[in-house]
C-alpha cells in the first residue's frame, strides 16, 4: 500500500512541477512578449535546475529520505504556489527586478522538483522494489502527470482560474502530498506534530492566497495600469483588461495598450475610411481581428455595406464588447448589428477553409510581438488573403509605428508586395500611441487618396488625408526583406525596434 502511495505522489509531483513551469512561461509571455524566447529560457533554466536538484539529492542520508521528501514538498508548494502572485505583483510595482525574480523562482522550483523523484525512487528501493519495476513505474507516472497538466492547464486552469489562482491550486496539491506522506509514514519521521503544523500553516496560507487571488490581481493590475479596472479576464489566448479614468476607457491585451477612447477615432478612421471611401460599390467587407468592434463601427456607417464578416480568435473579446454597456456604447452596438457575422476562429485557418470573396478587407491584428502573431503578417498569410479580395478591391493593414519601429513597418510593406500587392503606405498621429502606421494594398488597382468623404469625420479631411500618405525625412522607406513563415524576421525586427525606444 505504501508503494502505491509513493507512486501516486510521483503523478501529483510531476503535474505540479510542469504546472509551475507553464505558469512562469505564460506569465512571462504576457508581460514581456516573445513567447518562444520566454518559454525556451524558462524551460532551459527549469531543466538545468532539475539536474542540480537531482545531483544534490545524493547527499540526503537514507534514514532521512522521507523527512526530506516532506520538507521539499512543502518548499516547492510554497514557492511554486505563490510564484505567479509574487511575479505579477513584482512586475506591476517595479518591472526592473522582474527577470531576476522570475529566473530565481524558476530555478528554486526546478531544483526542488529535481530532488523529488530521486528521493521517491530511493524510498521505493528501500522497500525492496525490483529495480526494473521501480524505474518503469516512477517514470510512467511522472510522464502521465506531465501529460495530464499539459492538457488541463490550457483548457481548464488558465482560462477558468487564471494564472495566479492556478499557482495556488498546484501549491495546495504539493502540500497535500506532504500532509498525506506525514500521515502514512509517520513511524519513519521525527517531530511529526511539528511537521504537520508547518504543513497545515503553508496549506492555510495557500488557501488564503487562492481566496484572495482576485484582489491580488486587482492590486497588481492597478499598480501596472494606474486606473480603475472595470473589466478583466484571462482567456486561453490572452489577458484582457479594460480600465477607466474619468471619461477615458482603455483596453490592454497582455499589458499592451490597444486603444484609448479619447483618441481611438483617429486610429479607426485612418484604418477604415481610406479603404471604403473610394469603393462606393462595396457590399461585402472582411474584418480580421478588431474584436472590440471599433473598426466595425466605422464600416457600418456606410449604407452600401450589406454584409460584414468579423473574424477574431477570442470569444471573450467579442463577447465583452457585445454585452458590456460601457463597451457597447463605445462601438455603437456594432457587434450585434444584423449586417454583421462574428466568427471566433484563427484567421489563417478560417481563410483556408472558406471561399468567400470580399470587396474590402480591414486587418486589425495586434502588433507582431510573438511568432503566433507574426504568422498573420507573413507571405503565406497575405497570399491566402489576396485570394479572398476582389481584383479591384482594397485592403488596409495595421502595421505598427513607422517612427518607433521602422524596420518592422517596412517589413510588412515588403511582405504585401512580395505576394503581388500594390501598396500605398500611410501613417496617422494618434496621441496615445504617437505616429502610427498602416499599409493600404490592392491586387491590381492603383490607389489615389480621397480628397473628400461622404460621411462626416472627426479627424479625416482632404488635408489630413494628403499628409497621411507623405512620409517626412525621418520616416523614409527602408529596404527590408519580406516576412517568411519559416524565419519570422518581422518578430525580431519588431522587438529590436521597440527595444531601442522603450526604457
N, C-alpha and C positions, 0 to 999 in steps of 0.2 A: 504493500500500500504506500509506504514511504517513497518507493522508487517512482511510482506513478505520479505522486505529488511533485517530486522534483522534476520529472519530465514535463508535467503540465506547467510548472513555473517557467521552464525554458520558453514555452509558447508565449506566455504573457510578457516575459522579459524581452524577447525578440520583437514583439509587437510594439512595446513601449519605446525601445531603443530606436527603431526605424521611425516611429511617430515623431520623436523629438527632432530627428534629422529632417523630416519633411516639414515640420513646423518652422524650423530655423530657415530652411531654404525658401519656403513660401513667404515668410515674413521679410527676409532679405530681398527677395524679388519684388515684393510690393513696395518696399521703402527705397531700395537702391536701383531697381531696374535690372536689365540684362539677366534674365532668369538662368541662362546657360552658365554664365560666369559664376553666379551666386551658388547654384546647385553643385557645380563642379568643384569649387573651392571648399564648400561645406562638406561634401561627400569625402573629398580628399583628406580634409582635416579630421573628420569623424573616423575614417578608416585607420588613419595613422594613429589616432588616439586609442583606438581599439587594440592596435598592436602593442602600444605602450602598456595599456592595462593588462593585456594577456601576459606580457613579459613580467610585470610586477606581481602577478598572481602567484608566481612560483615561490615568492618569499613568505607567503602565508603558511603557517605551520599546519600540519594535517589535523591536529586536535582543535584548531581554530577555524576550520573551513566554514562550518555552519554559522558561527558567530560573525565572521567577516562577510559572509553572503548576506546576512540580515542587515549589517551596517551599510553595505554597498547598495542594497535595495532602498534603504531609507535615504541615502545620499543622492542616488540617481532620481528617486521620486521627488525629492525636494528641489534639486537643481533643475531637473528636466521639467517638473511641473510648473515652476514659476518662471521658466525661461522666456516664454512668449510675452508674459506680462512685463517682466523686467526689461526685455529688449525693446518692447513697444514704448514703454514709458521713458526709457533712456533716449531713444531717437526723438521722441516728442519734445522733450525738455532741453536736450543738448545733443545734437547729432554728432558732434566731434568724437566722443568715445564709443560710438555705437559699434563700429567694426571690431575694436579691441574687445568689447564686451561680448559680441557675437561669437567670435572665434574662441574666446576663453570658455564660454559656456558650452560650445560645441565640443571643445577638447575635453572638458571635465566629464560631460555626459558620455562621450566616446570612451574615455579611459575607464570609467565605472562599468560601462556595458562590456568592455573588453575583458574585465575581470570576472564577470558573472558566469559565463558559460564554462570557462576552465574550472571554476570552483564547483559548479554543479557536476561536472564530469568527475572531479576528484571525489565528491561526496558519493556519487553512484559507484565509483570504483571501490571506495571503502566498504560498500555494501555487497562486494563480490559480484558485481555485474560483469558479464562477459564483455571483453573489450570491443568486439565487433558489434555486439548488440548496443553497447553504450554509445559508440560513435554514431551508429546509424539512427538510433532513437533521438539523441540530442540534436543532431543536425537536421533530421526530418522535422522535428517540432520547431526548431529555430527557423527553418525556411518557411514552414507553414505559417508561423506567426508573422513573418515579414510579408507573405502574400496577403494574409488577412488584413493587415493595416494598410497595405498599399492600395487595396480596394476600398476599405472602409473610410480612409482619410479623405480622398477627394469626393466621394459620393455622398457621405453622410456627415462626417465630423466637421470638416471645414465649412461647408455651406450651411449646416444646421446649427452648429455650436459656435463656429468661429475659431480662430487660431488660439486666442487667449484661453477660452473655456476648454478647448480640446487639450491644451497643455495640462491644465489642472486635472482633467479626467484621467489622462495617462499617468500622471503622477500618483493619483489615488490608486491606480491599478498596481503600480510598483510597491507602494506602501502596503496595499492589501496582500501582496505576495509575502512581504516581510512579516506582517501580522500572522498570516497563515503558517509560515515557517516557524515562527516563535512558538505557536501553539502546538504544532505537530512534533517538533524536535526539541521541546523544552527540556527533556532529560539530558540533551547534549550541550545545553547552553548554560552559561553562568549569568547571574543577575537578570533572571527572566523578567522580574517585575519592572526593573529599570528599563529594559529594552522595550517592554510592552508600553510603558508610559511614554517613552520617546517616540515610538511608532504612532501611538494614538495622538500625540501632540502634532506630529507632522501631518497626519491624516486630517486632523481638525483644521490645521492651517490651510491645507489644500481645499477642503470643503468650503471654508470661508472665502478663499480666492475664487472658487467656482461660482459661489452665490454672488460675489461682488464683481464678477467679470465685466458686466455691462458698465458698471460705474468706473472701473479701472480703465476700460477702453474709452469711455467718455472723457475722463481726465486727460488721458494721453492725447486723444484727438483734439480736445480743447486747447491743449498746450501746443499742438502741432499747427492747428489752423487759426486759433485765437478767437474764433467767433462761435456763436451759439450753433450747436448741431441740431438740425431739425429732422434729419433722416440719415441713417447709416445702416449698412448691411454688408455682410461678406457672402459672396457667391462663389461657385466653383471656378469662376474666371477672374474675379477682381474684388476689390474693396471699394464700395461706393459710399461717399459722404456728401451730404448737402448741408451747407452752413448758411446762416443769415446774420447780417449786421445792418441794422436799420432797414432800408429797402433793397439791400443787395443780397441776392441769393447766389451762392456759388456751388458748383459741382466739382468734386475731386474724385478722380479714379486712381487708386493706389497712391494717394498723396499728391498727385499732379493735378493742377488746376485745369479744368476743361472749359469753363465759362464763368463769367460774372454777368448777372442780369443787367448791370448798369451799362455794359457796352457790347453785349453779345450780338446786338442787332448789326453792328458794324461787320463783325465776322460773318454772320449768316447772310446778310445782304450781299457781301462780296462773294461768298461761296455760291449763291444760287442765281442771282439775277443776271450776271453777265452771260450765263448759260441760257436762261429761259427767255430773256427779252428778245434775242434775235430769232426765236423759234415760236412765232405766234400760232403755228400749225401743230405744235407738240401736244400730244394727248396722253402719252404713257411715260412715266418717269420712274427710274430706279434710284433708291437711296441706299447706300451701303454704309453701315454704321449709323451715327446720328440718332441713337435710341432716345435721346432727350426730346425729339420731336420739334426742335427749333428750326432746323433746315426745312422740315416738312411744313411748318407753319408758313414759311415764305413761299414754298411751292404752291400750296393750296390757295394762295391769293389770286392765282391765275385761273380765270373761268374756263379757259380752253383745256385745262388739265382734267382728264376724265378718270385716270387711274394712277395710283402711286403704290409701288411695292417697296416697303422698307425692310431691309434685312439686317438685323442686329443680333449678335451672338447671345446676349444675356437677357433672359426674360425678366429678371429682377429690374433691369434698367428700364425697359419699355413698360413694365407693369407699374413702376413707381411714377413715371411721367405720364401715365394714362389715368391714374387714380388719385394721386395726392393733390389736394386742392391748390396749394401754392405753386405746384409744378404744372398742373393743367392750365392754370391761369397764365403762366408764362408762355406755354406753347399753343394757347388758344384752343385746347382740346383737339389738337391735330391728330393724335394717335387713334382717336375714336371716330374720326371723320369717315363717312360712308364711302368715300373715294379711296380710302387707304386700306391696304392689306399689310399687316405686320407679320413678318416671318422671323422666328428666333432660330437661327442656324448659323453655321460657319459660312461666311460669304463665298469662300473659294469652293467649298463642296456644293453649295446651293447653285452656283453658276454652272458647275459641271453637270448638274442633274436637271437643269431647266433649259428650255429652248426659247424662252420669252424674249421678244425684241422690245427695245425702248427708244424713244425719241431723244431722251436726255438722261444722263446719269450724274448723280451727285455722290462723291466719295468722301465721307466724313469720318474716317477712322482716326483713332488716337495716333500720336506720333510713333514712329518705328523704333521704340525703345527696347524691344526684345525681338528674338527671332520669330516668335509666334505672330507678332505684328508685322515684322519685316517681310514675311511671305506675302502679305497683302499689298506690298509695294514692289513686287518682283516682276521680271519679264514674263514668266508663265501666267501669273495672275492677270496682268494687263492684256496679255494675248487672248485669254479666255473672255475677259470683259469686253474687249473690242468686238467680239462676235455677237454680243448682245446689244450693240449700239447701232442705230440706223446709220447708213452711209453718210447722210447729211446731218446727223445728229451731233450733239456737243456733250462734253463731259468735263466736270471740274473736280480737282483732287486737292484736298487739304494736304499741304506739303511742308509743314514746319516753317521755321523762320529763315528767310534768305539773308538776314543780317547776322543773327546769332549762330545759325547752323548752315552756312552757305554750301559746304561740301555735301551735306545731306540733301539740301533743297535741289541743287543742280543734278544730283544723282537721280532723284525722282523724275526730273525733266528728261534726263538721258534715257531712263528706263522706258518712259512712254514713247519716246522717239524710236527706241530700239524695236518696238513692235509695229512700227509703221504709222504711228500717230503724228499728225501735225500739231505742234504745241505752241501755246501762247502763255508764257509765264507772267504772273502778275502778283501784286502784293498790296496789303492794306495795313494801315496803322490801327491797332486795337489796344487801347490804353492798358488793359490787364495783361497783355502779352508782349506789347511792343510791336515792332514791324513783323507782320505775318505773311506767309506766302501760300500761293495756290498755283496750280497749273491747269490751264484750260486746254482740252485736247479734242481732236476730231479725226475720224478715219480718213476723210478726204476734203472736207470743207475748209476753205480759207476763212480766217476769222477777222472781223473788224469790230472793235469795241463799240457798244451802243453810245449814241450821242444824246439819247433821251430815254425815258422809261414810261411805260403805260400806267404804272402804278406809282402812288406817292411813296417816296423813300425818306428815311431819316438821315442816311449817310450818303448814298449814291446820287450823283448828278453828272452832268457832262464833264465838269472839271475834275471831280474826284475819280471818275472812271478813267479819264485820259491819263491822270497821274499814276493810277494803279499799274498801267502797262509800260511805264517808263522806269527803268532802273538807274538810280544815281551811280556815281563812280564807285562808291563803297559797297555796292551790291551787284557788281558786274558778273556776267555768267562765268562759270568755271568749267574747264574740260574734264568731265567726270565719266567714269565707266558705268554702264547700266547695272542695276542690282539683280544679280542672278541668284536663283534659289539655292544653289549648292555652296555659294560663298557668303551671301547676305552681306555684301560690303556696306550696304546702306546703314545697317545697325551699328557697325564700327564707326562709320563716318559721323553718324548722329551722336554717338557717345563722345567721340573726340571733340566734336564741335562744341557741345554743351559743356564739356569739362573745362574748356578754355574760359568760359564766361561765368560759370556758377561758382560762387565762393564756398 
